[in-house]
Amino acid sequence: WINIEPLRVPRCFATFYVMFDSLYLIGGAGKSLKNPAITESIDTIDVWDAELRVWREFSKITIARHNHSTSSI
């Protein structure tokens, strides 16, 4: 194990996906920015930048989701 930078947005119930040499963290649930007492779905895909050793936003998803799955064919 190694220590890395924390996620941009702490979350649970996300999916983690590996494609080629990239690591993607998709959606999930986290504290609402408007009301931290509320948990809401997250609408971002973050990717691990191995060169800079940080998480960065890769893209937005149309509908925020948590407790979902990902796959490829």
N, C-alpha and C positions, 0 to 999 in steps of 0.2 A: 504494500500500500504506500501511496505517496499523498502528501497534503497538496491540495489544489485550491484555487480561488473558489469562494462560495458561489452558488447560483445567483444569477441576477435577481430572480424572484423565487423565494422559498416556496416549495410546493409538495403536495402528496398526490397520489392517484394519477401520476403521469405515466407515459410509456417512454421507454428508452430504446432507441433503435440504432443499430450499427450498419453502416453502408460504406463499403470500401474502407477508407482510412478515417472516416468521420463518425462522430458520436452525436446523435440527435436526441434531445429531450422534448417530447411533444405534449402540449397541453398540461393538464393536471388541475389541481384545486389549491387555492391559497387565500390568504386574507384579502378582503376587499380593500382597495385604496380609499374608497369613500367611507367605509365603516369597518375598521379592523375586527369588530366583533362578529362579522359575517364572513363565511367562506364562500368563494365563488369560483367557477371554472375559469381557466386561463386560456387565452387565445393566441399564444405564441409557440413557435418552435425555436428552441435554442440549440446552438451547435458548439461543440468544444473546439476551440482554436488551439491545436497542439503547439503551434509555433509560438504564439503569445502566451499560452497557458492560461486562457480565460474563456469564460462562456460569453457568447455574443448572440444577439437576436438574429436568427436566420430568416424567419418569415412569420407572417400571421396566418392563422387558419380562419376560415369563414365563420365557423360556429365554435365558440369556446367549448372545450370538452374536458371531462375527467372520467376516470374509471373506464377507459376505452382500451382498444388494442390496435396494434399496427402490424403490417406484414408486407411482403413483396413476393412477386412471382418471377 
